[in-house]
Amino acid sequence: MDQVNESAASTHQTEVPQITAEDLAALHRAKLLLENPGFAAKLADRIGAPLERGFARLPKNWTAAIQKASHAALWRALSVAVRSMNKKPRDEHSDLTDKVMVGVTGWIGGAFGLAALAVELPVSTTIMLRSIADIAHDEGHDVAEVSIRLSCLEVFALGGPAKSDDASESGYWIVRAALSKAISEAAAYVTERGILEKTAPAMVRLVATIASRFGVVISEQAAAKAIPIIGAVAGSTINVLFMDHFQNMARGHFIVKRLESKYGSHVVMEAYKTLAVPVKNLPESTQRVK
């Protein structure tokens, strides 16, 4: 009987896939990217001014305005994700092109202030979504699949500003778990209906869940642009940082998902937790490790 149990245990152990050294290195890079400092920290480091000054200059109703703009931007991105994204990758310079494009929208937004947010944000968010989709494709995912398209949208919920919210060892998986049901319900709805309806409960829940985190990053972006002089001069720089932040989140996220499809979520999550990450030793590029 003991021999049978030992044999069964041995068989069970051999069924657990072992992550190769190459894939473990890729997972380590993903963790480096996902544990980047939050967007606020990057802004403070680059513009050299505390964001509290910017928050103090925002109008009293700025929270409602930013939430409204965040929802509008995500609905626009969701519409693009459902209707017009395809599986063809763009040229290899698209990351740089996208940063230039959001830099231009950031310059306009910085010049005209919070009033331009409602116009600027949907445009820059859509540009970022296209870049995120390119990264997903580069990591071997088929963006023709509805679930992958919605996973592109999921990236906007990653990398919050607070320590407890950052895409940390636990935070990243907590966000994934929180969004899992909303994404699966939305994917099932779109697959069944083939259309996007803003009033559909599944779509409303998905956008609301992502917007609750995305809106915080937008608040930080708006606060930075509200700082005197910085708003007009560095609006484009802030938007480039904005793009770079979510490109990093996307690269890490889709590396993890690529490995999950190969080894299973539990195996990848456990391996991820064991990897040590020196916070100060962060990669500057989002290019895939070959």
KESETI-876571 format. One record per residue (C-alpha): residue number from 1; residue in three letters; x, y, z. Coordinates in steps of 0.2 Angstrom, whole numbers, plus 5000, padded with zeros to 4 digits. Example, Ala and Ser with C-alpha at 12.3 -4.5 7.8 and 13.67 -1.06 7.14 Angstrom:
2
{1 ALA {5062 4978 5039}}
{2 SER {5068 4995 5036}}
//
This chain:
290
{1 MET {5000 5000 5000}}
{2 ASP {5014 5012 5004}}
{3 GLN {5023 5008 4988}}
{4 VAL {5006 5012 4979}}
{5 ASN {5005 5029 4988}}
{6 GLU {5023 5033 4985}}
{7 SER {5021 5029 4967}}
{8 ALA {5006 5040 4966}}
{9 ALA {5015 5054 4975}}
{10 SER {5029 5052 4963}}
{11 THR {5018 5053 4948}}
{12 HIS {5009 5068 4955}}
{13 GLN {5026 5077 4957}}
{14 THR {5032 5074 4940}}
{15 GLU {5015 5081 4933}}
{16 VAL {5020 5098 4940}}
{17 PRO {5029 5108 4926}}
{18 GLN {5046 5114 4931}}
{19 ILE {5049 5132 4925}}
{20 THR {5064 5133 4914}}
{21 ALA {5079 5145 4918}}
{22 GLU {5074 5156 4903}}
{23 ASP {5056 5157 4908}}
{24 LEU {5061 5160 4926}}
{25 ALA {5072 5175 4920}}
{26 ALA {5057 5181 4910}}
{27 LEU {5046 5180 4926}}
{28 HIS {5059 5189 4936}}
{29 ARG {5059 5203 4923}}
{30 ALA {5040 5204 4924}}
{31 LYS {5041 5206 4943}}
{32 LEU {5054 5220 4941}}
{33 LEU {5042 5229 4929}}
{34 LEU {5026 5226 4940}}
{35 GLU {5035 5232 4956}}
{36 ASN {5041 5248 4948}}
{37 PRO {5037 5263 4959}}
{38 GLY {5020 5270 4957}}
{39 PHE {5016 5284 4945}}
{40 ALA {5016 5297 4958}}
{41 ALA {5034 5293 4963}}
{42 LYS {5040 5293 4945}}
{43 LEU {5032 5310 4943}}
{44 ALA {5040 5317 4959}}
{45 ASP {5057 5311 4953}}
{46 ARG {5055 5319 4936}}
{47 ILE {5047 5335 4939}}
{48 GLY {5056 5339 4956}}
{49 ALA {5040 5345 4965}}
{50 PRO {5028 5338 4977}}
{51 LEU {5012 5333 4970}}
{52 GLU {5003 5341 4986}}
{53 ARG {5006 5358 4978}}
{54 GLY {4996 5352 4962}}
{55 PHE {4982 5344 4972}}
{56 ALA {4980 5361 4982}}
{57 ARG {4977 5370 4965}}
{58 LEU {4964 5359 4958}}
{59 PRO {4946 5365 4959}}
{60 LYS {4934 5359 4972}}
{61 ASN {4925 5348 4960}}
{62 TRP {4940 5340 4952}}
{63 THR {4937 5323 4959}}
{64 ALA {4920 5322 4951}}
{65 ALA {4928 5329 4935}}
{66 ILE {4942 5316 4935}}
{67 GLN {4931 5301 4938}}
{68 LYS {4919 5307 4924}}
{69 ALA {4934 5308 4912}}
{70 SER {4941 5292 4918}}
{71 HIS {4925 5283 4915}}
{72 ALA {4923 5291 4898}}
{73 ALA {4941 5286 4893}}
{74 LEU {4939 5268 4898}}
{75 TRP {4922 5267 4889}}
{76 ARG {4931 5273 4873}}
{77 ALA {4945 5261 4876}}
{78 LEU {4933 5247 4879}}
{79 SER {4924 5251 4863}}
{80 VAL {4940 5251 4853}}
{81 ALA {4945 5234 4861}}
{82 VAL {4929 5226 4857}}
{83 ARG {4926 5233 4839}}
{84 SER {4942 5237 4831}}
{85 MET {4958 5229 4838}}
{86 ASN {4966 5215 4827}}
{87 LYS {4980 5203 4829}}
{88 LYS {4992 5212 4817}}
{89 PRO {5007 5219 4825}}
{90 ARG {5012 5237 4821}}
{91 ASP {5030 5242 4816}}
{92 GLU {5044 5239 4828}}
{93 HIS {5045 5258 4832}}
{94 SER {5027 5259 4838}}
{95 ASP {5032 5261 4857}}
{96 LEU {5041 5277 4853}}
{97 THR {5028 5283 4841}}
{98 ASP {5015 5281 4854}}
{99 LYS {5025 5291 4867}}
{100 VAL {5027 5305 4854}}
{101 MET {5008 5305 4851}}
{102 VAL {5004 5305 4870}}
{103 GLY {5017 5318 4872}}
{104 VAL {5008 5330 4860}}
{105 THR {4991 5327 4869}}
{106 GLY {5000 5330 4885}}
{107 TRP {5007 5347 4879}}
{108 ILE {4989 5352 4874}}
{109 GLY {4982 5346 4890}}
{110 GLY {4996 5355 4900}}
{111 ALA {4993 5371 4891}}
{112 PHE {4974 5371 4893}}
{113 GLY {4973 5363 4910}}
{114 LEU {4960 5352 4918}}
{115 ALA {4947 5359 4906}}
{116 ALA {4956 5349 4892}}
{117 LEU {4956 5333 4902}}
{118 ALA {4939 5327 4895}}
{119 VAL {4946 5329 4877}}
{120 GLU {4964 5323 4880}}
{121 LEU {4961 5308 4891}}
{122 PRO {4951 5297 4879}}
{123 VAL {4963 5300 4865}}
{124 SER {4979 5296 4876}}
{125 THR {4970 5281 4884}}
{126 THR {4966 5274 4867}}
{127 ILE {4984 5277 4861}}
{128 MET {4990 5268 4876}}
{129 LEU {4978 5253 4873}}
{130 ARG {4985 5251 4856}}
{131 SER {5002 5250 4863}}
{132 ILE {4997 5238 4876}}
{133 ALA {4989 5227 4863}}
{134 ASP {5006 5227 4853}}
{135 ILE {5015 5221 4869}}
{136 ALA {5002 5208 4872}}
{137 HIS {5004 5202 4854}}
{138 ASP {5023 5203 4856}}
{139 GLU {5022 5191 4871}}
{140 GLY {5013 5178 4860}}
{141 HIS {4995 5182 4864}}
{142 ASP {4981 5183 4851}}
{143 VAL {4972 5200 4853}}
{144 ALA {4959 5193 4841}}
{145 GLU {4952 5184 4857}}
{146 VAL {4940 5194 4867}}
{147 SER {4948 5189 4884}}
{148 ILE {4965 5195 4878}}
{149 ARG {4957 5212 4872}}
{150 LEU {4949 5214 4889}}
{151 SER {4965 5209 4898}}
{152 CYS {4973 5224 4888}}
{153 LEU {4960 5235 4897}}
{154 GLU {4965 5227 4914}}
{155 VAL {4982 5234 4913}}
{156 PHE {4975 5251 4917}}
{157 ALA {4970 5245 4934}}
{158 LEU {4988 5239 4938}}
{159 GLY {5002 5249 4947}}
{160 GLY {4992 5260 4959}}
{161 PRO {5001 5274 4969}}
{162 ALA {5001 5268 4987}}
{163 LYS {5012 5255 4994}}
{164 SER {4997 5244 4998}}
{165 ASP {4990 5247 4980}}
{166 ASP {5006 5245 4970}}
{167 ALA {5008 5229 4959}}
{168 SER {5018 5221 4972}}
{169 GLU {5020 5203 4976}}
{170 SER {5003 5202 4983}}
{171 GLY {4995 5217 4976}}
{172 TYR {4997 5211 4958}}
{173 TRP {4988 5195 4961}}
{174 ILE {4975 5204 4972}}
{175 VAL {4970 5215 4957}}
{176 ARG {4970 5201 4945}}
{177 ALA {4958 5191 4957}}
{178 ALA {4947 5207 4959}}
{179 LEU {4945 5209 4941}}
{180 SER {4944 5191 4936}}
{181 LYS {4925 5189 4938}}
{182 ALA {4922 5206 4930}}
{183 ILE {4932 5201 4915}}
{184 SER {4925 5184 4912}}
{185 GLU {4908 5190 4913}}
{186 ALA {4911 5204 4901}}
{187 ALA {4920 5192 4889}}
{188 ALA {4905 5180 4890}}
{189 TYR {4893 5195 4886}}
{190 VAL {4903 5201 4871}}
{191 THR {4906 5184 4864}}
{192 GLU {4887 5180 4865}}
{193 ARG {4880 5196 4859}}
{194 GLY {4895 5202 4848}}
{195 ILE {4891 5220 4853}}
{196 LEU {4895 5233 4866}}
{197 GLU {4881 5240 4877}}
{198 LYS {4885 5253 4890}}
{199 THR {4870 5248 4900}}
{200 ALA {4875 5230 4901}}
{201 PRO {4878 5226 4920}}
{202 ALA {4894 5215 4915}}
{203 MET {4902 5230 4906}}
{204 VAL {4897 5243 4919}}
{205 ARG {4905 5232 4932}}
{206 LEU {4921 5230 4922}}
{207 VAL {4923 5249 4919}}
{208 ALA {4919 5254 4936}}
{209 THR {4931 5242 4944}}
{210 ILE {4945 5247 4933}}
{211 ALA {4941 5266 4934}}
{212 SER {4942 5265 4953}}
{213 ARG {4961 5262 4951}}
{214 PHE {4964 5271 4935}}
{215 GLY {4956 5287 4941}}
{216 VAL {4969 5288 4955}}
{217 VAL {4983 5289 4943}}
{218 ILE {4973 5302 4932}}
{219 SER {4972 5312 4948}}
{220 GLU {4991 5312 4950}}
{221 GLN {4993 5316 4932}}
{222 ALA {4981 5331 4934}}
{223 ALA {4989 5337 4950}}
{224 ALA {5006 5337 4941}}
{225 LYS {4999 5348 4927}}
{226 ALA {4991 5360 4939}}
{227 ILE {5008 5365 4947}}
{228 PRO {5012 5382 4941}}
{229 ILE {5023 5383 4925}}
{230 ILE {5025 5364 4926}}
{231 GLY {5008 5362 4918}}
{232 ALA {5012 5371 4902}}
{233 VAL {5030 5366 4901}}
{234 ALA {5030 5348 4906}}
{235 GLY {5013 5342 4901}}
{236 SER {5021 5331 4887}}
{237 THR {5034 5324 4899}}
{238 ILE {5020 5319 4911}}
{239 ASN {5011 5310 4897}}
{240 VAL {5026 5301 4891}}
{241 LEU {5029 5295 4909}}
{242 PHE {5011 5290 4909}}
{243 MET {5013 5280 4894}}
{244 ASP {5029 5272 4900}}
{245 HIS {5021 5267 4916}}
{246 PHE {5007 5257 4908}}
{247 GLN {5019 5250 4895}}
{248 ASN {5029 5243 4909}}
{249 MET {5013 5236 4918}}
{250 ALA {5008 5228 4901}}
{251 ARG {5025 5220 4898}}
{252 GLY {5025 5212 4915}}
{253 HIS {5007 5207 4915}}
{254 PHE {5008 5198 4898}}
{255 ILE {5024 5190 4902}}
{256 VAL {5015 5183 4917}}
{257 LYS {5000 5178 4907}}
{258 ARG {5011 5170 4894}}
{259 LEU {5019 5159 4907}}
{260 GLU {5003 5155 4915}}
{261 SER {4997 5148 4899}}
{262 LYS {5012 5136 4899}}
{263 TYR {5013 5131 4917}}
{264 GLY {4997 5136 4925}}
{265 SER {4993 5151 4936}}
{266 HIS {4997 5142 4953}}
{267 VAL {5014 5137 4947}}
{268 VAL {5018 5154 4941}}
{269 MET {5011 5163 4956}}
{270 GLU {5021 5153 4968}}
{271 ALA {5037 5155 4958}}
{272 TYR {5034 5174 4957}}
{273 LYS {5033 5175 4976}}
{274 THR {5050 5167 4978}}
{275 LEU {5059 5179 4967}}
{276 ALA {5068 5193 4976}}
{277 VAL {5067 5210 4968}}
{278 PRO {5079 5224 4972}}
{279 VAL {5067 5239 4971}}
{280 LYS {5081 5251 4965}}
{281 ASN {5087 5240 4951}}
{282 LEU {5073 5243 4939}}
{283 PRO {5073 5241 4920}}
{284 GLU {5071 5256 4909}}
{285 SER {5065 5246 4894}}
{286 THR {5049 5237 4891}}
{287 GLN {5057 5226 4878}}
{288 ARG {5054 5207 4879}}
{289 VAL {5069 5196 4886}}
{290 LYS {5073 5184 4872}}
//
